[in-house]
């Protein structure tokens, strides 16, 4: 049985699974394949399947899963959606993140409403049918030529089994020429033996085959390149074509991976396998090559620090990290990125003195806030460029207020008894009890004030940016703080919500309520990050 959407064109599916260990690079591999396919002028979409029972990523601890990525339509997603948006240079809808929680919730709601009246609701066919339905809905709504489907976790995980079964069924229903499986594995090098070991890959592939799925391509992740003899061995024992064994050894930058896979002729193999009507010789990755070159500059060096409380896992700030890299490449400098823990009794001011710029990211909760306020104070007193995002902007407003007569100014998130609640919950947020999916989420319009650093960065009056927060600038203190010198450089179109603030007599002091890092691309750096990086570079030259 075949499911065709459109008169002549079938959407093709590339399904990426992983084995041996988690965090092996399935997301980067998938995004890199997508980048190659985009070079054929194909419309490429992406789906990330997360087998956990959470409905979305919004309430997950950053230490366990890294940052929460927010789509334009307000879905809190796995960070791999960020990789897809950056590599494919697209904006993906929130339905592109499928979780076990979403699948089971939908099936249970249908059961309660009587859709399955008389039937015993089971994993097969009801759960597997729902998974396929979610995938096909994304296809119907967006008319993609190719959809990449990445299954999180590793083959053999008990929670992944319904998804593997659904994806096996999808291949049978859509047809062999329209669905292919790419299996990403790890090939370790044992110093004691002095050689690479292929057994983990063999066992992982065998585990995948036990579900009824035969991989069409095996991407071998390794710390160093593997030779052709090893590829032949893997091809032989895993029963795939020699050309289907691809090596993706560690690269100096994740943005090199599409170039690595392109040299391995991945694009041609994929096009031949799923019968894509493209001229693979016409692929143009020149712009991408230029991006990679721009990220390899050795000098001049600009030192930026992210000051936050989740610094022990860099992926907690992955979109900010990548946005800073994009900006550095854009202006032609090398980024030296440091992470400074704000959850300390006192920041190391000698360490702050080595910086050319300070970035204070978003976050939730009181822990680490005083360290962020100290960083704001240091930046104001020493004219160091500083960029505040979400809670970072709140920290800027609080510290500015404290410097200007409101000694106990605070956010009601941290101190409900303060007489100067310069940051506060909006009235509608005060009525909310549930934590998940109840913040101001997704894209909102913002109007910029001319003759400000913010306007100069964007060079336009109206912008659209993505949000993820509960607390807002308290309008009761708006006039007073403006009289004391704070510039409100961005507001909502109805003039009610403060979106951006800055200081006039400072090299670069800009805070935004939204998260610009979600819209930065390696080939199209976000204007705020570019402006901040340029200010930091100028500061470094004048130190």
C-alpha positions as CSV (number, residue, x, y, z in Angstrom):
1,X,0.0,0.0,0.0
2,X,1.4,3.4,-1.0
3,X,0.5,6.8,0.4
4,X,1.0,9.6,-2.2
5,X,0.6,13.3,-1.3
6,X,0.4,15.3,-4.5
7,X,-0.4,14.2,-8.0
8,X,3.1,13.1,-9.1
9,X,5.5,13.4,-6.3
10,X,6.0,11.1,-3.3
11,X,7.8,12.5,-0.3
12,X,11.0,10.6,0.4
13,X,12.0,9.6,3.9
14,X,15.5,9.2,5.4
15,X,15.3,7.6,8.8
16,X,18.4,7.9,11.0
17,X,18.9,5.5,13.9
18,X,21.9,5.2,16.3
19,X,23.7,2.4,18.0
20,X,26.5,1.6,20.5
21,X,26.3,4.8,22.6
22,X,24.0,7.9,22.8
23,X,25.2,11.4,21.9
24,X,27.1,9.8,18.9
25,X,26.1,12.6,16.5
26,X,22.9,11.4,14.9
27,X,21.6,15.0,14.9
28,X,24.6,16.5,13.2
29,X,24.8,13.5,10.7
30,X,21.1,14.0,9.9
31,X,21.4,17.8,9.5
32,X,24.5,17.3,7.4
33,X,22.8,15.0,5.0
34,X,20.0,17.5,4.8
35,X,22.5,20.3,4.0
36,X,23.8,18.2,1.0
37,X,20.2,17.6,-0.2
38,X,19.4,21.3,0.1
39,X,22.3,21.9,-2.2
40,X,20.3,20.1,-4.9
41,X,17.5,22.7,-4.4
42,X,15.2,20.2,-2.7
43,X,12.7,21.2,0.0
44,X,13.9,19.3,3.1
45,X,12.1,18.9,6.4
46,X,13.2,17.2,9.6
47,X,11.5,15.3,12.4
48,X,13.1,14.5,15.8
49,X,11.6,11.6,17.7
50,X,12.3,11.6,21.4
51,X,11.2,8.4,23.1
52,X,10.8,9.9,26.6
53,X,7.3,10.2,28.1
54,X,7.5,14.0,28.5
55,X,5.1,15.8,26.3
56,X,7.8,18.3,25.3
57,X,11.2,19.4,26.5
58,X,10.1,22.4,28.4
59,X,10.4,21.0,31.9
60,X,13.6,18.9,31.3
61,X,16.7,19.7,33.3
62,X,19.4,21.4,31.1
63,X,22.0,19.3,32.8
64,X,20.4,16.2,31.4
65,X,19.2,17.2,27.9
66,X,21.0,20.5,27.1
67,X,19.0,23.6,26.1
68,X,15.4,23.8,25.2
69,X,15.0,24.9,21.6
70,X,11.8,26.9,20.8
71,X,10.2,26.9,17.4
72,X,8.6,29.8,15.7
73,X,5.1,28.5,16.7
74,X,6.1,28.1,20.3
75,X,6.9,24.4,20.8
76,X,9.6,23.7,23.4
77,X,11.8,21.0,21.6
78,X,14.9,19.0,21.8
79,X,18.1,20.9,20.8
80,X,18.5,18.8,17.7
81,X,15.8,20.9,16.1
82,X,18.2,23.8,16.5
83,X,20.8,21.9,14.5
84,X,18.3,21.2,11.7
85,X,17.2,24.8,11.5
86,X,20.8,26.1,11.4
87,X,22.1,23.5,8.9
88,X,19.0,23.5,6.6
89,X,18.4,27.3,7.0
90,X,14.7,26.7,7.5
91,X,12.1,27.3,10.2
92,X,10.5,24.1,11.4
93,X,7.1,23.7,13.0
94,X,6.7,22.5,16.5
95,X,5.1,19.2,15.3
96,X,8.5,18.3,14.0
97,X,9.3,17.1,17.5
98,X,7.4,13.9,18.3
99,X,7.6,12.4,21.8
100,X,6.2,9.3,23.4
101,X,4.2,11.6,25.6
102,X,2.5,13.3,22.6
103,X,1.8,9.9,20.9
104,X,0.2,8.3,24.0
105,X,-1.7,11.4,25.0
106,X,-3.3,11.6,21.5
107,X,-4.2,7.9,21.5
108,X,-5.7,8.1,25.0
109,X,-7.8,11.2,24.0
110,X,-9.1,9.3,21.0
111,X,-10.0,6.3,23.2
112,X,-11.8,8.5,25.7
113,X,-13.8,10.2,22.9
114,X,-14.9,6.8,21.5
115,X,-12.8,6.6,18.3
116,X,-11.8,3.0,19.1
117,X,-15.2,2.0,20.6
118,X,-15.2,-1.8,21.0
119,X,-11.5,-2.2,20.3
120,X,-8.8,-3.2,22.8
121,X,-6.3,-0.3,22.4
122,X,-2.8,-1.7,21.9
123,X,0.8,-0.7,21.0
124,X,0.2,-2.3,17.6
125,X,-1.7,-1.0,15.7
126,X,-2.9,2.0,17.6
127,X,0.3,3.5,18.9
128,X,2.3,2.7,15.7
129,X,-0.6,4.0,13.5
130,X,-0.5,7.3,15.5
131,X,3.2,7.6,15.0
132,X,2.9,7.2,11.3
133,X,-0.1,9.6,11.2
134,X,2.0,12.3,13.0
135,X,4.8,11.9,10.4
136,X,2.4,12.0,7.5
137,X,0.6,15.1,8.9
138,X,3.9,17.0,8.8
139,X,4.3,15.8,5.2
140,X,0.8,16.9,4.2
141,X,1.1,20.3,5.7
142,X,4.5,21.3,4.3
143,X,4.9,19.5,0.9
144,X,8.5,18.5,1.5
145,X,10.6,16.6,-1.1
146,X,12.5,14.8,1.6
147,X,12.0,14.4,5.3
148,X,14.7,13.4,7.7
149,X,13.5,11.4,10.7
150,X,15.9,11.1,13.6
151,X,15.1,8.5,16.2
152,X,16.6,9.5,19.6
153,X,18.4,7.1,21.8
154,X,20.0,3.9,20.7
155,X,18.6,0.8,19.0
156,X,17.8,-1.7,21.8
157,X,16.3,0.9,24.1
158,X,12.9,-0.4,25.3
159,X,11.1,2.9,24.8
160,X,12.2,3.0,21.2
161,X,10.6,-0.2,20.2
162,X,7.2,1.1,19.1
163,X,8.9,3.8,17.0
164,X,11.1,1.3,15.3
165,X,8.1,-0.9,14.5
166,X,6.2,2.2,13.2
167,X,9.1,3.2,11.0
168,X,9.5,-0.4,9.7
169,X,5.8,-0.3,8.7
170,X,6.3,3.2,7.1
171,X,9.0,1.7,4.8
172,X,6.7,-1.1,3.7
173,X,3.7,1.2,3.2
174,X,5.6,4.0,1.4
175,X,7.6,1.6,-0.8
176,X,11.3,0.6,-0.8
177,X,12.3,3.4,-3.2
178,X,10.8,6.1,-1.0
179,X,12.3,5.2,2.4
180,X,15.9,4.5,3.4
181,X,17.5,3.8,6.8
182,X,20.8,5.3,7.9
183,X,22.4,3.7,11.0
184,X,25.0,5.8,12.9
185,X,27.4,3.8,15.0
186,X,30.7,4.2,16.9
187,X,33.9,2.5,15.9
188,X,36.3,2.8,18.9
189,X,40.0,2.7,18.8
190,X,41.6,0.6,21.6
191,X,45.1,1.8,22.5
192,X,45.9,-1.6,24.2
193,X,45.2,-3.5,21.0
194,X,46.5,-0.7,18.7
195,X,43.5,-1.0,16.4
196,X,39.9,0.0,15.7
197,X,37.2,-2.4,16.7
198,X,34.1,-3.1,14.5
199,X,32.3,-5.5,16.9
200,X,30.1,-2.7,18.5
201,X,29.0,-1.7,15.0
202,X,28.3,-5.4,14.1
203,X,26.2,-6.0,17.2
204,X,24.3,-2.7,16.8
205,X,23.4,-3.5,13.2
206,X,22.4,-7.0,14.3
207,X,20.1,-5.5,16.9
208,X,18.5,-3.2,14.3
209,X,18.0,-6.2,12.0
210,X,16.2,-8.0,14.8
211,X,13.4,-5.4,14.5
212,X,13.0,-6.1,10.9
213,X,15.0,-3.1,9.6
214,X,18.0,-3.5,7.4
215,X,20.2,-0.4,7.2
216,X,20.9,1.0,3.7
217,X,23.8,3.0,4.9
218,X,26.1,2.8,8.0
219,X,27.8,6.0,9.1
220,X,30.8,5.1,11.3
221,X,31.7,7.7,13.8
222,X,35.3,7.6,15.0
223,X,37.9,9.7,16.7
224,X,40.4,9.3,13.8
225,X,39.7,8.3,10.1
226,X,39.3,4.6,9.4
227,X,40.8,2.9,6.3
228,X,39.2,1.1,3.4
229,X,39.9,-2.3,4.7
230,X,37.9,-1.6,7.8
231,X,35.1,-0.3,5.7
232,X,35.1,-3.5,3.7
233,X,35.0,-5.5,6.9
234,X,32.0,-3.6,8.2
235,X,30.2,-3.9,4.8
236,X,30.8,-7.6,4.8
237,X,29.7,-8.4,8.3
238,X,26.8,-5.9,8.3
239,X,25.6,-6.9,4.8
240,X,25.6,-3.5,3.1
241,X,27.2,-2.2,0.0
242,X,30.8,-1.0,0.4
243,X,29.8,2.4,-0.9
244,X,27.2,2.5,1.9
245,X,29.8,2.5,4.6
246,X,30.7,6.1,5.4
247,X,33.3,7.4,7.8
248,X,32.6,10.6,9.8
249,X,35.6,11.0,12.0
250,X,35.8,13.9,14.5
251,X,36.1,17.3,12.8
252,X,37.3,20.6,14.1
253,X,33.8,22.1,13.6
254,X,30.4,20.5,13.3
255,X,29.9,22.6,10.2
256,X,32.6,20.6,8.4
257,X,30.5,17.4,8.6
258,X,28.4,18.2,5.4
259,X,31.7,18.6,3.5
260,X,33.1,15.4,4.9
261,X,30.0,13.5,4.0
262,X,29.9,15.1,0.6
263,X,33.5,13.8,-0.1
264,X,32.2,10.4,0.8
265,X,29.6,10.7,-1.9
266,X,26.7,10.5,0.5
267,X,24.5,12.7,-1.6
268,X,24.9,10.6,-4.7
269,X,24.3,7.3,-2.7
270,X,21.1,8.8,-1.1
271,X,19.8,10.2,-4.4
272,X,20.3,6.8,-6.2
273,X,18.9,4.8,-3.3
274,X,15.6,6.7,-3.0
275,X,15.4,7.7,-6.7
276,X,15.7,11.5,-6.3
277,X,15.3,13.3,-9.6
278,X,18.4,15.5,-9.1
279,X,21.7,16.2,-10.8
280,X,24.1,15.3,-8.0
281,X,27.0,16.9,-10.0
282,X,25.3,20.3,-9.6
283,X,25.6,20.4,-5.8
284,X,26.8,23.8,-4.7
285,X,28.4,23.8,-1.3
286,X,30.7,26.8,-2.0
287,X,28.8,29.0,0.5
288,X,29.1,26.4,3.1
289,X,32.8,26.0,2.5
290,X,33.2,29.7,2.9
291,X,31.3,29.5,6.2
292,X,33.7,26.7,7.4
293,X,36.7,28.8,6.4
294,X,35.4,31.8,8.3
295,X,35.2,29.8,11.4
296,X,38.8,28.7,11.2
297,X,40.4,32.1,11.6
298,X,43.3,32.2,14.1
299,X,43.3,35.9,14.8
300,X,42.3,38.5,15.8
301,X,40.9,36.9,19.0
302,X,37.9,38.2,20.8
303,X,37.2,36.7,24.3
304,X,33.6,36.4,25.3
305,X,32.2,34.8,28.5
306,X,28.8,33.3,29.0
307,X,28.0,33.8,32.7
308,X,25.4,31.3,33.8
309,X,24.6,28.5,36.2
310,X,24.5,25.6,33.8
311,X,28.1,25.9,32.6
312,X,29.1,22.3,33.5
313,X,27.2,21.2,30.4
314,X,28.0,23.4,27.4
315,X,25.0,22.1,25.5
316,X,22.8,24.1,28.0
317,X,23.8,27.2,26.0
318,X,24.4,25.5,22.6
319,X,22.4,28.0,20.4
320,X,24.1,30.9,22.1
321,X,27.5,29.3,21.6
322,X,26.8,28.7,17.9
323,X,25.4,32.2,17.4
324,X,28.6,33.7,18.8
325,X,30.6,31.5,16.4
326,X,28.4,32.7,13.5
327,X,28.9,36.3,14.5
328,X,32.7,35.9,14.9
329,X,32.9,34.3,11.4
330,X,30.8,37.1,10.0
331,X,33.1,39.9,11.1
332,X,36.3,37.9,10.6
333,X,37.6,37.2,14.1
334,X,38.3,34.1,16.2
335,X,36.0,33.5,19.2
336,X,37.6,32.5,22.4
337,X,34.6,31.4,24.5
338,X,34.7,31.1,28.2
339,X,32.1,29.8,30.7
340,X,31.9,31.5,34.1
341,X,29.8,30.1,36.9
342,X,27.4,32.7,38.3
343,X,26.5,30.5,41.2
344,X,29.4,31.6,43.4
345,X,29.8,33.8,46.4
346,X,31.8,36.3,44.4
347,X,32.9,36.5,40.7
348,X,36.6,36.5,39.9
349,X,37.0,40.1,38.8
350,X,40.5,39.4,37.6
351,X,39.0,36.8,35.2
352,X,36.4,39.4,34.1
353,X,39.2,41.8,33.3
354,X,40.4,39.5,30.6
355,X,37.1,39.6,28.7
356,X,36.2,41.6,25.7
357,X,32.5,41.0,26.1
358,X,30.0,39.5,28.6
359,X,26.9,37.5,27.7
360,X,24.3,36.7,30.3
361,X,21.9,34.0,29.1
362,X,18.3,33.1,30.1
363,X,17.4,30.8,33.0
364,X,14.9,30.2,35.7
365,X,15.1,30.4,39.5
366,X,17.1,32.4,42.0
367,X,20.3,30.3,42.1
368,X,23.2,32.2,40.4
369,X,21.3,35.5,39.9
370,X,23.5,37.6,42.3
371,X,26.5,36.5,40.2
372,X,24.8,37.8,37.1
373,X,24.0,41.1,38.8
374,X,27.6,41.4,39.8
375,X,28.6,40.9,36.1
376,X,26.2,43.6,35.0
377,X,27.7,46.0,37.6
378,X,31.2,45.2,36.4
379,X,30.2,45.8,32.7
380,X,28.6,49.1,33.6
381,X,31.5,50.3,35.8
382,X,34.2,49.2,33.3
383,X,32.4,49.9,30.0
384,X,32.7,46.3,28.9
385,X,30.2,45.3,26.1
386,X,27.4,43.2,27.6
387,X,24.5,41.3,26.1
388,X,21.6,40.2,28.2
389,X,19.1,37.6,27.0
390,X,15.8,37.0,28.8
391,X,16.9,36.7,32.4
392,X,20.0,38.5,31.3
393,X,17.9,41.5,30.4
394,X,16.1,41.2,33.7
395,X,19.5,41.3,35.5
396,X,20.4,44.4,33.6
397,X,17.1,46.2,34.6
398,X,17.5,45.1,38.2
399,X,21.1,46.2,38.5
400,X,20.4,49.5,36.8
401,X,17.5,50.2,39.2
402,X,19.7,49.4,42.2
403,X,22.3,51.8,40.9
404,X,19.7,54.5,40.6
405,X,18.1,54.8,44.0
406,X,16.1,51.5,44.1
407,X,18.5,49.6,46.4
408,X,16.3,46.6,46.9
409,X,15.0,46.3,43.3
410,X,14.4,42.8,42.2
411,X,12.2,40.4,40.3
412,X,9.2,38.9,42.0
413,X,10.6,35.6,40.7
414,X,13.3,35.9,43.4
415,X,11.8,38.2,46.0
416,X,8.0,38.6,46.2
417,X,8.3,41.2,49.1
418,X,10.5,43.7,47.3
419,X,9.1,47.3,47.2
420,X,10.7,47.7,43.7
421,X,9.5,44.8,41.6
422,X,11.0,46.1,38.4
423,X,10.4,42.6,36.9
424,X,7.1,40.9,37.6
425,X,4.6,38.3,36.3
426,X,1.9,39.5,34.0
427,X,-1.6,39.2,35.4
428,X,-2.6,36.3,33.2
429,X,0.6,34.4,34.3
430,X,-0.4,34.7,37.9
431,X,-3.4,32.5,37.4
432,X,-1.5,29.7,35.8
433,X,-0.7,26.6,37.9
434,X,0.7,24.1,35.3
435,X,4.4,24.5,34.5
436,X,4.6,22.9,31.0
437,X,3.9,25.0,27.9
438,X,2.4,27.9,29.7
439,X,5.0,30.6,29.2
440,X,5.0,33.3,26.5
441,X,6.4,31.0,23.8
442,X,7.2,31.4,20.1
443,X,7.4,34.3,17.7
444,X,6.1,37.8,18.6
445,X,6.4,41.1,16.8
446,X,8.6,43.9,18.2
447,X,8.9,47.5,17.2
448,X,12.3,49.2,17.5
449,X,13.2,52.7,18.4
450,X,15.3,54.6,15.9
451,X,18.7,56.1,16.7
452,X,19.5,53.2,19.1
453,X,22.2,50.5,18.9
454,X,19.4,48.0,18.6
455,X,17.9,49.7,15.5
456,X,21.4,50.1,14.0
457,X,22.0,46.3,14.4
458,X,18.8,45.3,12.7
459,X,18.5,48.3,10.3
460,X,14.7,47.9,10.3
461,X,11.9,49.1,12.5
462,X,9.8,45.9,12.8
463,X,11.2,42.5,13.8
464,X,9.9,39.1,14.8
465,X,11.7,37.1,17.5
466,X,11.1,34.0,19.6
467,X,10.2,34.1,23.3
468,X,10.4,31.7,26.3
469,X,9.6,33.4,29.6
470,X,7.0,34.2,32.3
471,X,8.3,37.4,33.8
472,X,8.2,40.8,32.1
473,X,9.5,44.4,32.6
474,X,7.1,46.0,35.1
475,X,5.5,49.0,33.4
476,X,4.9,50.6,36.8
477,X,8.6,51.5,36.8
478,X,8.8,52.3,33.1
479,X,8.7,56.1,33.3
480,X,11.0,56.3,36.3
481,X,13.7,54.1,34.9
482,X,13.6,56.0,31.6
483,X,14.0,59.3,33.4
484,X,17.1,57.8,35.1
485,X,18.6,57.1,31.7
486,X,17.5,53.6,30.6
487,X,16.5,53.5,27.0
488,X,13.6,51.2,26.0
489,X,14.7,50.4,22.5
490,X,12.1,47.7,21.6
491,X,8.4,47.4,22.5
492,X,5.5,45.2,21.4
493,X,3.4,46.8,18.6
494,X,0.7,47.8,21.2
495,X,3.3,49.6,23.3
496,X,2.5,47.5,26.3
497,X,5.4,45.0,26.6
498,X,9.1,46.1,26.9
499,X,11.1,43.9,24.7
500,X,14.6,45.6,24.6
501,X,16.6,48.0,26.8
502,X,20.0,49.7,26.4
503,X,22.2,52.4,27.9
504,X,23.2,55.4,25.8
505,X,26.6,56.2,27.1
506,X,28.1,52.7,27.0
507,X,30.0,50.9,24.3
508,X,27.3,48.2,24.1
509,X,24.8,47.5,26.8
510,X,21.8,45.8,25.2
511,X,19.2,43.4,26.8
512,X,16.4,41.6,25.1
513,X,13.4,39.8,26.5
514,X,13.4,37.3,23.6
515,X,15.9,34.6,22.5
516,X,17.7,35.8,19.3
517,X,20.0,32.7,19.3
518,X,17.2,30.6,17.9
519,X,17.3,32.4,14.6
520,X,21.0,32.7,14.0
521,X,22.5,30.7,11.1
522,X,26.1,29.9,10.1
523,X,25.5,31.5,6.7
524,X,23.3,34.3,8.2
525,X,24.5,35.4,11.6
526,X,21.9,37.1,13.8
527,X,22.3,40.9,13.7
528,X,22.3,41.4,17.5
529,X,25.1,38.9,17.9
530,X,27.1,40.5,15.0
531,X,26.7,44.0,16.6
532,X,27.7,42.6,20.0
533,X,30.7,40.8,18.5
534,X,31.8,43.9,16.6
535,X,31.6,46.0,19.8
536,X,33.6,43.4,21.7
537,X,36.2,43.4,18.9
538,X,36.5,47.2,19.1
539,X,36.8,47.0,22.8
540,X,39.6,44.4,22.5
541,X,41.6,46.8,20.2
542,X,41.2,49.7,22.6
543,X,42.1,47.9,25.9
